[in-house]
Amino acid sequence: MKTFLFRLLVVCFLMALLPGAAFVGGGESPASPERVEAGKVLDFRAETPHPALDGWTETYSFPGAAFIRLHFKGFHLADGDKLTVSSPDGAQAWEYTGKGANQNGDFWSFAINGEQVTLSLAAPSGKSYGFRVVEVGYGTLPLEVSLPAPAIVVGSDGREDIACHLDDPVIVNAQKPVARLLFTVRRTQYLCTGELIRGANPNTLITNAHCIDNQTVTSTLEARFNYQYTTCGGDILEATTSFAGGTWLKTNAERYSRKKPTTTGLDYTLLTLQGSPETIFGELIPTTAAYPVGTPMNFIQHPAGLPKQIGYWEDAEHTVRCKIDTLNMTYGSSYPNSQTGYGCDSEGGSSGSAITRASDGKVIALHHYGGVTSTLNSGTMMSFICANAGSLLICDGN
């Protein structure tokens, strides 16, 4: 027993020496990365005849699924042929041609809400190989219904639908580039938030490294834009548009290591999206400019993968404005002195949200941790990310 207690004391002492280690006490919570699990990946086998038959249609059922994604391999359609992946009533539908979204025959379809999915192949050429389905992303978290999730609410919850603040032109422009991210890591589906940001590559998106950190995960990504309610407190959704992940550019890992100081602890990833989402939704401008404690801020997010919300107020009574509370801190496993803290509320799925300056909508931090203290969440200060990303980001100095 004495040996066990001694070892325990040694472990506690060593933990206290780790960079970024946070002492948990006095009602404080440990820093928590805020991606959220949305479903599992299950083995599933289906395929067309080879060559594919024109008019081939099948509906597959996955009882209890909140949403469905299918993993295609060997996808190869001739010019003029197409596959439609839809809900049985056709209300949700996505079309795929050629060698699929990644143009290599291997891709994940975009999410279809519900427990059934219909595949409809139009192959008038008679020359298409067709495809195989090898896995299903079985959603366990409804994407349009609010369910309990790991919320990091400090005080009372001040978040609102983004539509509640679209009378502010700064917020109008800052919210457009924000997307809900749905992606696969090994055998699990996850949700985070990301946004288009000004970079050297067209259609650059930024999110957290603890969400996406390599090309394999990037290739599974569905970034859904304009996913929000039409009115404040309403229940009608805007028309959405989804884009597939393109090229993974750079990652700086979540957890700081003295052995790899330049590649760890800032918790960000840069990647591109396919297509041209920037021409529709614009981009955010990152800034290296210094800002003081007390700076008003906006925290636009997709908590738990739900329709877009904004942290504008810190409290449910809407009396305390979201603002920067701390600067140059070391929270959780972060790079030393790289963190800013704020009392704005968040939830699992809020990871990767931009913290924007209320005065002009420029990005001043990237949210990644909930509950760094009993009253604060935190993000990596943008000045650190800009310095580390180099030419990949085009950062403003004002």
Salt bridges, closest charged atoms under 4 A:
GLU34 OE1 - HIS367 NE2 2.59
GLU37 OE2 - LYS40 NZ 3.11
ASP43 OD1 - ARG187 NH2 3.26
GLU47 OE1 - HIS50 NE2 2.63
GLU95 OE2 - LYS82 NZ 3.06
ASP106 OD1 - HIS71 NE2 2.65
GLU135 OE1 - HIS71 ND1 2.74
GLU135 OE2 - ARG187 NH1 2.61
ASP157 OD2 - ARG159 NH2 2.88
GLU160 OE1 - HIS165 NE2 2.63
GLU160 OE2 - HIS318 ND1 3.80
GLU222 OE2 - ARG224 NH2 2.66
ASP267 OD2 - HIS210 ND1 2.74
ASP267 OD2 - HIS368 ND1 2.81
GLU314 OE2 - LYS323 NZ 3.48
ASP325 OD1 - LYS323 NZ 3.53
GLU347 OE1 - ARG159 NH2 3.08
ASP360 OD2 - ARG357 NH2 2.60
ASP396 OD2 - LYS362 NZ 2.68
